[in-house]
Amino acid sequence: MTQAEQELAAPARAGAPAPGTGAADPEPPPVAPLPPLTLRDGLPELIETPEALAAALDALAGGTGPIAVDTERASGYRYGQRAYLVQLRREGAGTLLVDPVALPDVPGLAAALHGAEWVLHAASQDLPCLAELGLRPRALFDTELAGRLLGMPRVGLAPMVEALLGRSLAKGHGAADWSKRPLPRDWLEYAALDVEVLIELRDLLEAQLVAAGKAEWAAQEFAAVRDAPPAPPRADPWRRTSGIHRIRSRRGLAVVQHLWHARDEIAAEVDSAPGRLLPDASIVAVAHALPRDPAALRALKGFTGRGAGRYHRAWSRALRAAWEVPEQELPDAALRGDGPPPPRAWAQRDPAAAGRLGRARNALAARADALSLPVENLVTPELVRRLAWQPPATVLDPDPDVALAAVAAFLAQGGARPWQVEQVAPLIADAVRGG
């Protein structure tokens, strides 16, 4: 019997048309596109003079309620994370687009923002460059973080605008070179739209947080983001070079180290994103090939482009310096730290620790699911790994109350918020003790 005959002889599935009848499920009706988000007040003029800024700050002071805040950077083009545009919007004041290139000290802006609640989306991305301008919030509402706490499946600004406001928000210039002057009109429209509905989103999300019993959780999370200290410099930032995991030799790691630092120094000097001068892939290619001289280096792919060719002498000096490092001083294959090893190695190195981690992960996943939020927002995974790998003696105390208090103290010391400690400390204590 042929395959076609078998299909005809087979009993039809319930609710399915018989093979060969020509019947087919009807096409779902087309989904009407959402209306685009537009600027209610039109595009404001870019604020580039002290006089225009003073007038804008008067309007901001005369407004009411929270202030929507956003920035645009040029990290793919320039060195560092400085802001090249600051967008503000407040009820009664409209939208303000402030140029911190023309007004590097943004005089008076800190005082105008002082005391008001700031509304940002993914605030941790914008607060560092705002702090460089002397701008720090006294109160904060993060719409992305609120969406996470509410268990929203997509927490980008555009998806949230679609889900909560029924509008489409075009995204397309976020990765542009915002250091460019003059800024094109369509870029400014894009930037202005990012603060157009933040306050409206904030009010909707706050109501949902209250209804879900998560308003206090959100307040603690927002305060933690607001008060987070600047990240300390990494001990070995070159180890974050993309693709470095493919380098197995210590000499190759020395090549990565020296090329990375040479590139970073030049990038800072010429104010360029390091990857535009020399891509990570090119650095890794050198570390893999281990050329001995400038000619062999120049023959490698990635060392003939504009940036690589212009700074070839610097790359050659870095390569020579890497070869001159004594064998005993070459970098280790892995950065030594005080944290636990990767979990994939636990089963072999310490089966008991692997069991503790597995039980904790299962319990936390179930709790996160019950609370409708991502497990990483329930507790920082690194804290769980540290507790499971080498739990303090008090965590293993026979008295469950002592153990629970020890877990709670460990989590709090590691930065867990009170609501997180309340939710997860009993689960982790049971998991670590083998419950």
C-alpha positions in Angstrom: 0.0 0.0 0.0 1.4 3.4 -0.9 1.8 6.2 1.6 -1.2 8.0 0.0 -3.4 4.9 0.3 -2.4 4.5 3.9 -3.3 8.1 4.6 -6.7 7.5 3.0 -7.3 4.3 4.9 -6.3 5.8 8.3 -9.1 6.9 10.5 -9.6 10.6 10.5 -8.5 12.6 13.6 -11.3 14.0 15.6 -12.3 17.4 14.2 -10.0 17.0 11.2 -11.2 17.0 7.6 -10.9 13.6 5.8 -7.8 13.4 3.6 -8.4 14.2 0.0 -11.7 16.1 0.6 -10.1 19.4 -0.1 -11.4 20.8 3.2 -9.1 23.1 5.1 -9.1 25.1 8.2 -10.3 28.7 7.5 -7.5 31.3 7.5 -7.5 33.4 10.6 -8.8 36.9 10.0 -6.0 39.4 9.4 -4.9 41.3 12.5 -5.4 45.0 12.0 -2.2 47.0 12.6 -2.1 49.1 15.7 -2.2 52.8 15.2 1.2 54.4 15.5 2.2 56.4 18.6 2.5 60.1 17.6 3.7 63.2 19.3 0.7 65.0 20.8 2.5 68.4 20.9 4.6 68.1 17.8 8.3 68.0 17.8 9.9 70.5 20.2 13.0 72.5 19.3 16.3 71.0 20.4 17.6 73.0 23.4 21.1 74.1 22.6 21.5 77.5 24.3 21.5 78.6 28.0 18.5 80.9 27.2 16.5 78.1 25.7 17.4 75.9 28.6 16.4 78.5 31.2 13.0 78.9 29.5 12.5 75.1 29.4 13.4 74.7 33.1 10.8 77.4 34.0 8.2 75.3 32.1 9.4 72.1 33.8 9.1 73.8 37.2 5.6 74.9 36.3 4.6 71.3 35.4 3.1 68.7 37.8 3.6 65.1 38.7 6.4 62.7 37.7 9.0 63.5 35.0 9.7 61.0 32.2 13.4 60.8 31.5 15.4 59.1 28.8 18.8 59.5 27.1 20.5 58.6 23.8 24.1 57.5 23.7 26.6 56.6 21.0 28.4 53.6 22.6 28.8 51.9 19.3 30.7 54.9 17.9 32.3 56.8 20.8 34.4 55.8 23.8 32.4 55.5 27.0 28.7 55.8 27.8 28.1 59.5 27.9 24.7 61.0 27.0 24.4 62.9 23.8 20.7 63.7 24.2 18.5 64.0 27.3 14.7 63.8 26.8 12.3 65.0 29.5 8.5 65.2 29.7 6.2 66.4 32.4 2.5 67.2 32.5 2.0 70.9 31.9 5.6 71.3 30.5 5.5 69.0 27.4 8.6 67.4 26.0 12.1 68.9 26.3 15.0 67.7 24.2 18.3 68.9 25.8 21.6 68.8 24.0 24.4 68.0 26.6 27.0 68.5 23.9 26.1 72.2 23.4 25.3 72.5 27.2 27.8 70.2 28.9 26.9 71.2 32.4 23.1 71.4 31.7 23.0 74.3 34.2 20.0 74.4 36.4 18.7 71.0 35.3 19.6 69.2 38.5 17.7 71.7 40.6 14.7 71.5 38.3 14.5 67.7 38.6 15.2 67.7 42.3 12.4 66.2 44.4 10.3 64.9 41.5 9.8 61.2 40.8 11.7 60.2 37.6 10.1 57.6 35.3 12.5 55.7 33.2 12.4 52.5 31.2 15.4 50.1 32.1 16.7 52.8 34.4 20.0 51.1 35.1 21.1 51.7 31.5 20.5 55.5 31.7 21.3 56.4 35.3 25.1 56.2 34.9 25.3 58.7 32.1 22.8 61.0 33.8 25.0 60.8 36.9 27.9 62.0 34.8 25.9 65.2 34.2 25.2 65.6 37.9 21.6 64.3 37.6 20.4 61.8 40.2 16.8 60.9 41.1 15.4 61.2 44.6 12.5 58.9 43.6 12.3 56.5 40.7 9.8 54.4 38.8 11.2 51.9 36.3 8.6 50.8 33.8 10.7 47.8 32.5 11.3 46.5 36.1 7.6 46.9 36.9 6.7 44.8 33.8 9.1 42.1 35.0 7.5 42.0 38.5 4.1 41.7 36.8 5.3 38.8 34.7 4.8 40.5 31.4 6.2 38.2 28.6 7.9 41.1 26.8 9.2 44.1 28.7 10.8 46.2 25.9 9.3 49.7 25.7 7.6 49.0 22.3 5.9 45.7 23.3 4.7 47.3 26.5 3.3 50.3 24.6 1.5 47.8 22.3 0.2 45.6 25.2 -1.0 48.4 27.6 -1.8 51.3 25.3 -2.7 49.7 22.0 -0.2 51.8 20.0 2.8 50.8 17.9 6.1 52.4 18.7 8.6 52.4 15.9 12.1 51.6 16.9 15.0 52.1 14.6 17.5 54.8 15.8 18.5 53.5 19.2 21.9 52.2 18.0 22.6 55.3 15.8 25.6 57.7 16.3 23.9 60.2 18.6 27.1 62.2 18.8 26.4 63.4 15.2 25.5 67.0 14.7 23.1 68.3 13.5 20.7 65.6 14.7 18.3 64.5 11.9 14.6 65.4 12.5 13.5 61.7 12.3 16.0 60.9 15.1 14.6 63.6 17.3 11.1 62.4 16.7 12.2 58.9 17.7 13.8 60.3 20.9 10.8 62.4 21.8 8.4 59.4 21.4 10.4 57.4 24.0 9.1 59.7 26.7 5.7 60.5 25.2 3.8 57.8 27.1 6.2 56.9 30.0 4.0 58.6 32.6 0.9 57.0 31.2 2.6 53.6 31.3 3.7 54.3 34.9 0.2 55.0 36.1 -1.2 51.8 34.5 1.7 49.7 35.8 1.4 51.1 39.3 -2.3 50.2 39.4 -1.5 46.6 38.3 1.3 46.4 40.9 -1.2 47.4 43.6 -3.8 44.9 42.4 -1.2 42.1 42.4 0.0 43.0 45.9 3.5 43.8 44.5 3.6 47.6 45.0 6.0 47.3 48.0 8.2 44.9 46.1 8.4 47.4 43.3 9.2 50.2 45.7 12.1 48.2 47.1 13.4 47.3 43.6 13.2 50.9 42.4 15.1 52.1 45.5 17.8 49.5 44.9 18.3 50.6 41.3 18.3 54.3 42.4 20.9 53.7 45.2 23.1 51.3 43.4 26.8 52.4 43.7 28.8 52.7 40.5 30.2 49.4 39.3 33.8 49.0 40.4 36.4 48.6 37.6 36.9 45.0 36.6 40.2 43.5 37.7 40.8 42.1 34.2 38.4 43.7 31.8 40.2 42.2 28.8 38.9 38.8 29.8 35.5 39.9 28.6 36.8 39.9 25.0 34.2 38.1 22.9 35.5 34.7 21.8 38.2 34.5 24.4 36.9 31.2 25.6 38.4 29.7 22.4 41.9 30.6 23.4 43.5 27.7 25.3 47.2 28.8 25.6 48.5 31.2 28.2 50.6 33.0 25.6 47.5 33.5 23.6 45.8 35.1 26.6 48.8 37.4 27.0 48.2 38.5 23.4 44.6 39.2 24.1 45.5 41.2 27.2 48.1 43.4 25.5 46.1 44.0 22.3 43.0 44.8 24.4 44.9 47.4 26.5 46.5 49.0 23.5 43.2 49.3 21.8 41.5 50.7 24.9 44.2 53.4 25.3 43.9 54.5 21.6 40.0 54.4 21.8 40.0 56.7 24.9 42.5 59.1 23.2 40.5 59.4 19.9 37.1 59.0 21.5 36.1 56.0 19.5 34.3 52.8 20.4 37.1 50.2 20.8 35.4 47.7 18.5 35.5 50.2 15.6 39.3 50.3 15.8 39.9 46.6 16.1 37.1 44.0 16.5 37.2 41.4 19.2 37.3 38.8 16.5 40.5 40.1 15.2 42.1 40.1 18.6 41.1 36.5 19.1 42.4 35.6 15.7 45.8 36.9 16.6 45.8 35.0 19.9 44.9 31.8 18.0 47.5 32.2 15.3 50.3 33.6 17.5 52.2 35.4 14.8 55.8 36.4 15.6 56.4 39.5 13.6 54.5 42.5 12.2 54.4 41.1 8.7 52.7 37.9 9.9 50.3 40.0 11.9 49.4 42.2 8.9 48.6 39.0 6.9 45.8 38.1 9.3 42.2 38.9 8.4 41.0 42.0 10.2 44.4 43.8 10.2 44.1 45.5 6.8 41.0 47.7 7.5 40.9 51.4 8.3 41.4 51.1 12.0 43.7 48.1 12.0 45.9 49.6 9.3 46.1 53.0 10.9 47.3 51.7 14.2 49.4 48.8 13.0 52.5 50.0 14.9 50.5 49.9 18.1 49.2 46.4 17.5 52.7 45.3 16.6 54.1 46.7 19.8 51.4 45.0 21.8 52.1 41.7 20.1 55.9 42.0 20.8 55.2 42.9 24.4 53.0 39.8 24.8 55.8 37.6 23.5 58.2 39.2 26.0 56.2 38.2 29.0 58.1 35.5 30.9 56.5 32.1 31.0 55.9 32.1 34.7 54.1 35.5 34.5 51.7 34.6 31.7 48.0 35.0 32.7 46.1 32.0 34.0 43.6 30.3 31.8 40.8 31.3 34.1 40.4 34.3 36.4 40.8 33.2 39.9 38.0 34.5 42.1 36.2 33.7 45.3 33.1 32.5 43.6 32.0 28.9 43.0 33.0 27.0 39.8 30.5 26.8 36.9 27.6 24.6 37.9 28.2 22.1 35.1 31.3 20.9 37.0 29.5 20.5 40.3 28.3 16.9 39.9 31.8 15.6 39.5 33.6 17.9 41.9 31.0 18.0 44.7 27.9 15.9 44.3 26.4 17.1 47.6 26.7 20.7 46.4 25.1 19.8 43.1 22.2 18.3 44.9 21.7 21.4 47.0 21.8 23.6 43.9 19.3 21.4 42.1 16.8 21.3 45.0 17.1 25.1 45.4 16.6 25.8 41.7 13.5 23.5 41.5 12.0 25.2 44.5 12.7 28.7 43.3 11.4 28.0 39.8 8.1 26.8 41.3 7.8 29.9 43.5 8.6 32.2 40.7 6.0 30.5 38.5 3.4 30.9 41.3 4.3 34.6 41.7 4.3 35.2 37.9 7.7 36.7 37.6 11.1 35.7 36.2 13.2 33.6 38.6 16.1 36.0 38.2 14.0 38.7 39.7 13.0 36.5 42.6 16.6 36.1 43.7 20.0 36.7 42.1 21.3 33.3 40.9 24.8 34.0 42.0 23.7 34.2 45.6 22.0 30.8 45.3 25.1 29.3 43.8 27.3 30.6 46.6 25.0 29.3 49.3 24.7 25.9 47.7 28.5 25.5 47.0 29.8 26.4 50.4 27.0 27.1 52.9 28.1 28.7 56.1 28.1 26.4 59.1 25.1 28.2 60.6 23.0 27.4 57.5 23.5 23.7 58.4 22.7 24.2 62.1 20.4 21.4 63.4 18.0 24.2 64.6 15.9 25.1 61.6 15.3 28.6 63.0 19.0 29.2 63.2 19.5 28.0 59.7 16.7 30.1 58.3 18.1 33.2 60.0 21.6 32.5 58.6 20.2 32.1 55.1 18.2 35.4 55.4 21.3 37.2 56.7 23.4 35.8 53.8 20.9 36.9 51.2 20.5 40.4 52.7 24.3 40.9 52.9 24.4 39.9 49.2 22.0 42.6 48.3 18.6 40.8 48.3 15.7 43.0 49.1 13.5 42.3 52.1 10.6 41.0 49.9 13.0 38.6 48.2 14.4 37.3 51.5 10.9 36.7 52.8 9.9 34.8 49.7 13.0 32.6 49.2 14.9 32.2 52.4 12.7 29.3 53.7 13.0 27.6 50.3 16.7 27.9 50.1 17.2 26.9 53.7 15.2 23.7 53.2 17.0 22.9 49.9 20.5 23.4 51.4 19.7 21.3 54.4 18.3 18.5 52.2 14.6 19.1 52.8 
